[in-house]
Amino acid sequence: MQQPCQLPKAAAQRRSAANRRQILAHDRQNVAEGLKQCACMPFSMNRRPRENLMPSPHLLDLASAAIVVGGTVLATALRSGIEDCRKTMAALAALPRRSFDAASVRAIIAPMAARVRADGLLRVQFRPLGDRGFDEALAVLVQTRSIAAMAKQQAAGQAARLSAAAAAARTLAQAAELGPVFGLAGTLISLSQLPADGLARGMFMGAISMAVLSTLYGLLLANIVFAPLARAVERRAETEEEARQALFDWMVSQLEPEFPAERRFIDRENPPRVVA
C-alpha cells in the first residue's frame, strides 16, 4: 500500500513558523521604538505624574506676611500709643538679659547694714548697689533718716515697674488679638484679586494659596509670638518684684534696730506685695 505524501504538511509547518518569527520581530521593534520615545521625553514630562501625586508645599508668601505682620504691628501701635509701645520695646529688650540678682545686692547691703548697727547711720558711707530701685531707696533713707520714707520710695518704684510691665503685657495681648484679624484681612484681599470674568487654573490656585497662608500667618503670629511674649513679660515682672520685696523686707529687718521710734510705722503683716 502506498504512503501519502508528507510534503504539503511540512511546507505548511514551515510557513507557520516563519509567520510566528515575523510577528515576534514586529513586537520587538514596537517595544524598542516605545522605549526610545520614552527616553527622548523631557524630564519634566516624566516627573509630572509624581508631582501631581506628591505636591511640594510652599509656606512662604511675602505678600501675605507683609499684610499680616505689618497690619498687626501698625494697628497695635495706633491702639496702644507711643508710650506703651516704648515700654513694650524696653520690656522685650530686657527679656534676654539677666533678671534682678538679689544675692549680689544682698551681699553688698549686708556689710553696710552691719556698720549702721555698729557706728550709726551718719557714719556709714553707702556705696551704689547697681540697682536703681534700691539705690534710690537708700538715698531717701540717708536724706530723711526714716525707714518709713524709704518704704514709701520702694513702694513707688515697685508700682512704676509693675505699671510698665502691665502696659507691655497689655500691648502684646492686643497684638495677639489683632493677628488673626489681619490674617482674615489678607484672605479677603487675596480673594478680591480674582477676576470676575473667569480665571485660569494657575491664578485660582495662587489666590487660594495666599488666602490660606494669610490665615495661617495670623494664627501663628498670635499664638506663637505675641501671646507667649506677653506672658513672659508678666512672669518676669512677678518674679523680679517678689525677689525685690523679699530683699527689702530683709534690709528693713537689719536696719530697724537703729530706728526704734519708727517700728510702729512698719507693717509686718501686710508689706507691699506684687499685684499681678
PEJO-V466429 format. One record per residue. RES is the residue in three letters. PSI is psi in degrees with one decimal (999 if undefined). OMEGA is omega in radians with two decimals (none if undefined). NEAR is the number of other ideal C-beta (glycine too) atoms within 12 Angstrom. Layout:
# PEJO-V466429
res-><RES | RES>
psi-><PSI | PSI>
omega-><OMEGA | OMEGA>
near-><NEAR | NEAR>
This chain:
# PEJO-V466429
res-><MET | GLN | GLN | PRO | CYS | GLN | LEU | PRO | LYS | ALA | ALA | ALA | GLN | ARG | ARG | SER | ALA | ALA | ASN | ARG | ARG | GLN | ILE | LEU | ALA | HIS | ASP | ARG | GLN | ASN | VAL | ALA | GLU | GLY | LEU | LYS | GLN | CYS | ALA | CYS | MET | PRO | PHE | SER | MET | ASN | ARG | ARG | PRO | ARG | GLU | ASN | LEU | MET | PRO | SER | PRO | HIS | LEU | LEU | ASP | LEU | ALA | SER | ALA | ALA | ILE | VAL | VAL | GLY | GLY | THR | VAL | LEU | ALA | THR | ALA | LEU | ARG | SER | GLY | ILE | GLU | ASP | CYS | ARG | LYS | THR | MET | ALA | ALA | LEU | ALA | ALA | LEU | PRO | ARG | ARG | SER | PHE | ASP | ALA | ALA | SER | VAL | ARG | ALA | ILE | ILE | ALA | PRO | MET | ALA | ALA | ARG | VAL | ARG | ALA | ASP | GLY | LEU | LEU | ARG | VAL | GLN | PHE | ARG | PRO | LEU | GLY | ASP | ARG | GLY | PHE | ASP | GLU | ALA | LEU | ALA | VAL | LEU | VAL | GLN | THR | ARG | SER | ILE | ALA | ALA | MET | ALA | LYS | GLN | GLN | ALA | ALA | GLY | GLN | ALA | ALA | ARG | LEU | SER | ALA | ALA | ALA | ALA | ALA | ALA | ARG | THR | LEU | ALA | GLN | ALA | ALA | GLU | LEU | GLY | PRO | VAL | PHE | GLY | LEU | ALA | GLY | THR | LEU | ILE | SER | LEU | SER | GLN | LEU | PRO | ALA | ASP | GLY | LEU | ALA | ARG | GLY | MET | PHE | MET | GLY | ALA | ILE | SER | MET | ALA | VAL | LEU | SER | THR | LEU | TYR | GLY | LEU | LEU | LEU | ALA | ASN | ILE | VAL | PHE | ALA | PRO | LEU | ALA | ARG | ALA | VAL | GLU | ARG | ARG | ALA | GLU | THR | GLU | GLU | GLU | ALA | ARG | GLN | ALA | LEU | PHE | ASP | TRP | MET | VAL | SER | GLN | LEU | GLU | PRO | GLU | PHE | PRO | ALA | GLU | ARG | ARG | PHE | ILE | ASP | ARG | GLU | ASN | PRO | PRO | ARG | VAL | VAL | ALA>
psi-><137.5 | 132.3 | 142.5 | 154.2 | 131.8 | 1.2 | -45.5 | -38.5 | -40.3 | -39.3 | -39.4 | -39.0 | -40.0 | -40.6 | -38.5 | -42.8 | -37.6 | -39.9 | -42.3 | -41.5 | -36.2 | -40.9 | -43.5 | -39.7 | -39.0 | -41.0 | -41.2 | -39.2 | -39.8 | -43.0 | -42.2 | -43.3 | -39.4 | -42.8 | -36.6 | -40.0 | -39.3 | -37.7 | -29.4 | -8.3 | 149.7 | 157.8 | -37.9 | -35.6 | -37.0 | -30.5 | -10.0 | -44.6 | -39.6 | -37.5 | -35.9 | -34.7 | -33.9 | 80.0 | 141.1 | 132.4 | 145.8 | 101.9 | 8.6 | 116.2 | 107.1 | -36.7 | -44.7 | -42.9 | -39.6 | -41.1 | -46.6 | -52.9 | -48.0 | -43.6 | -40.3 | -45.2 | -43.3 | -46.1 | -38.0 | -41.1 | -41.1 | -34.9 | -38.1 | -34.6 | 164.6 | -41.6 | -45.3 | -34.5 | -38.2 | -42.7 | -35.5 | -44.1 | -39.1 | -40.3 | -39.7 | -37.5 | -26.8 | -14.9 | -44.8 | -20.4 | 164.6 | 140.1 | -175.6 | 126.4 | 93.2 | -32.6 | -43.7 | -39.2 | -40.3 | -36.5 | -28.9 | -36.3 | -35.6 | -51.0 | -32.3 | -39.4 | -36.6 | -39.5 | -34.5 | -42.7 | -31.5 | -43.8 | -12.1 | 162.3 | -39.3 | -21.4 | -4.0 | 132.4 | 113.0 | 135.7 | 153.5 | 140.6 | -10.2 | 5.0 | 126.2 | -42.2 | -46.7 | -32.6 | -41.7 | -38.0 | -43.0 | -35.1 | -40.0 | -37.6 | -42.6 | -39.6 | -42.3 | -16.4 | 44.2 | 123.7 | -32.7 | -41.4 | -38.6 | -41.1 | -36.3 | -40.9 | -40.9 | -41.7 | -38.0 | -42.1 | -38.8 | -42.4 | -38.6 | -42.1 | -42.2 | -34.7 | -41.4 | -41.1 | -38.8 | -38.5 | -41.0 | -44.6 | -38.2 | -40.1 | -43.3 | -34.8 | -37.4 | -39.2 | -37.8 | -33.8 | -33.8 | -18.1 | -54.5 | -29.2 | -43.9 | -19.5 | -41.6 | -36.6 | -41.4 | -36.4 | -45.0 | -37.7 | -42.2 | -39.9 | -28.4 | -13.8 | -7.1 | 133.3 | 150.4 | -19.2 | 25.8 | 162.6 | 157.6 | 165.7 | -41.7 | -42.0 | -39.0 | -46.0 | -35.9 | -41.5 | -41.8 | -39.3 | -43.7 | -38.3 | -44.9 | -42.4 | -34.2 | -45.8 | -41.9 | -44.5 | -40.8 | -42.6 | -43.0 | -41.4 | -37.6 | -46.9 | -15.4 | -19.8 | -67.9 | -45.2 | -45.9 | -35.0 | -39.8 | -44.3 | -32.8 | -39.8 | -42.4 | -45.3 | -40.8 | -42.9 | -43.4 | -46.6 | -42.6 | -42.1 | -33.5 | -42.2 | -40.5 | -44.1 | -40.5 | -41.2 | -37.8 | -41.0 | -41.0 | -41.5 | -40.6 | -40.0 | -29.9 | -33.6 | -14.1 | -37.2 | -24.7 | -6.5 | 66.7 | -28.7 | -16.3 | 8.6 | -32.6 | -15.1 | -9.4 | 118.7 | 103.9 | -29.3 | -31.3 | 68.7 | 163.8 | 132.9 | 166.4 | 129.3 | 110.8 | 999>
omega-><-3.02 | 3.10 | 3.11 | -3.14 | -3.13 | -3.07 | -3.14 | -3.13 | 3.12 | 3.12 | 3.12 | 3.12 | 3.11 | 3.11 | 3.12 | 3.11 | 3.11 | 3.11 | 3.12 | 3.11 | 3.13 | 3.12 | 3.12 | 3.11 | 3.12 | 3.11 | 3.10 | 3.13 | 3.10 | 3.12 | 3.14 | 3.11 | 3.11 | 3.10 | 3.11 | 3.11 | 3.11 | 3.13 | -3.13 | -3.14 | 3.10 | -3.12 | -3.14 | 3.12 | 3.10 | -3.07 | -3.01 | 3.14 | 3.13 | 3.11 | 3.11 | -3.14 | -3.09 | -3.14 | 3.11 | -3.09 | 3.07 | -3.06 | -3.12 | 3.10 | -3.07 | 3.14 | 3.11 | 3.13 | 3.13 | 3.14 | -3.05 | -3.07 | -3.13 | 3.13 | 3.14 | -3.13 | -3.13 | -3.14 | 3.11 | 3.12 | 3.13 | -3.12 | -3.02 | -3.10 | -3.06 | -3.07 | 3.12 | 3.08 | 3.10 | 3.10 | 3.12 | 3.12 | 3.11 | 3.13 | 3.11 | 3.11 | -3.13 | -3.09 | -3.14 | -3.10 | -3.13 | -3.14 | -3.12 | -3.11 | -3.09 | -3.09 | -3.13 | 3.11 | 3.13 | 3.12 | 3.10 | -3.09 | -3.03 | 3.13 | 3.11 | 3.10 | 3.10 | 3.11 | 3.08 | 3.13 | -3.10 | -3.01 | -3.09 | -3.05 | -3.03 | -3.09 | -3.09 | 3.06 | -3.10 | 3.12 | 3.13 | -3.10 | -3.09 | 3.09 | -3.03 | -3.11 | -3.14 | 3.08 | 3.11 | 3.12 | 3.10 | 3.09 | 3.09 | 3.11 | -3.14 | -3.09 | -3.03 | -3.06 | -3.06 | 3.07 | 3.12 | 3.10 | 3.10 | 3.11 | 3.10 | 3.09 | 3.10 | 3.13 | 3.12 | 3.10 | 3.11 | 3.13 | 3.13 | 3.14 | 3.12 | 3.10 | 3.11 | 3.12 | 3.11 | 3.10 | 3.12 | 3.13 | 3.12 | 3.12 | 3.12 | 3.08 | 3.07 | 3.08 | 3.10 | 3.09 | -3.08 | -3.13 | 3.11 | 3.12 | 3.13 | 2.94 | 3.06 | 3.10 | 3.08 | 3.09 | -3.14 | 3.12 | -3.14 | 3.13 | 3.13 | 3.13 | 3.14 | 3.13 | -3.10 | -3.07 | -3.13 | -3.08 | 3.09 | -3.11 | -3.12 | 3.13 | 3.14 | 3.14 | 3.10 | 3.13 | 3.12 | 3.12 | 3.12 | 3.13 | -3.13 | -3.13 | 3.10 | 3.08 | 3.13 | 3.13 | 3.13 | 3.13 | 3.14 | -3.12 | -3.11 | -2.95 | -3.14 | -3.10 | -2.95 | -3.13 | 3.07 | 3.11 | 3.11 | 3.13 | 3.10 | 3.10 | 3.13 | -3.14 | -3.13 | -3.13 | -3.14 | -3.12 | -3.10 | -3.11 | 3.05 | 3.11 | 3.12 | -3.10 | 3.11 | 3.12 | 3.13 | 3.10 | 3.10 | 3.14 | 3.10 | 3.12 | 3.10 | -3.09 | -3.04 | 3.14 | 3.13 | -3.12 | -3.09 | -3.11 | -3.07 | -3.13 | -3.12 | 3.11 | -3.06 | -3.13 | -3.10 | -3.07 | -3.09 | 3.07 | 3.10 | -3.12 | -3.14 | 3.07 | -3.08 | none>
near-><3 | 4 | 6 | 8 | 9 | 10 | 11 | 11 | 12 | 12 | 13 | 13 | 14 | 14 | 14 | 14 | 14 | 14 | 14 | 14 | 14 | 14 | 14 | 14 | 14 | 14 | 14 | 14 | 14 | 14 | 14 | 14 | 14 | 14 | 13 | 12 | 14 | 14 | 13 | 12 | 15 | 11 | 12 | 10 | 14 | 14 | 14 | 14 | 12 | 13 | 13 | 9 | 9 | 10 | 12 | 11 | 11 | 16 | 15 | 15 | 29 | 17 | 22 | 37 | 26 | 22 | 33 | 41 | 30 | 22 | 30 | 39 | 28 | 19 | 23 | 34 | 22 | 17 | 20 | 28 | 16 | 15 | 17 | 28 | 26 | 18 | 29 | 34 | 24 | 21 | 34 | 26 | 15 | 23 | 26 | 11 | 13 | 13 | 23 | 31 | 19 | 29 | 16 | 18 | 31 | 26 | 16 | 24 | 34 | 21 | 19 | 30 | 30 | 16 | 21 | 29 | 20 | 15 | 15 | 14 | 26 | 14 | 14 | 23 | 14 | 28 | 18 | 16 | 30 | 19 | 28 | 19 | 33 | 37 | 23 | 26 | 38 | 38 | 22 | 25 | 37 | 25 | 16 | 19 | 22 | 23 | 36 | 25 | 24 | 36 | 32 | 24 | 29 | 36 | 29 | 19 | 30 | 34 | 21 | 20 | 34 | 32 | 21 | 29 | 37 | 27 | 30 | 38 | 35 | 28 | 38 | 38 | 27 | 29 | 40 | 30 | 25 | 32 | 40 | 27 | 27 | 35 | 36 | 27 | 30 | 39 | 30 | 22 | 25 | 30 | 24 | 15 | 21 | 20 | 12 | 8 | 7 | 9 | 16 | 12 | 10 | 10 | 18 | 18 | 17 | 22 | 28 | 23 | 27 | 36 | 31 | 25 | 32 | 40 | 31 | 29 | 38 | 36 | 26 | 25 | 37 | 32 | 21 | 15 | 24 | 36 | 25 | 22 | 31 | 33 | 22 | 24 | 36 | 29 | 21 | 31 | 36 | 26 | 20 | 33 | 36 | 25 | 27 | 36 | 32 | 23 | 34 | 39 | 27 | 22 | 35 | 34 | 22 | 25 | 37 | 26 | 19 | 28 | 27 | 12 | 14 | 23 | 17 | 12 | 18 | 28 | 18 | 13 | 7 | 11 | 24 | 28 | 20 | 25 | 18 | 15>
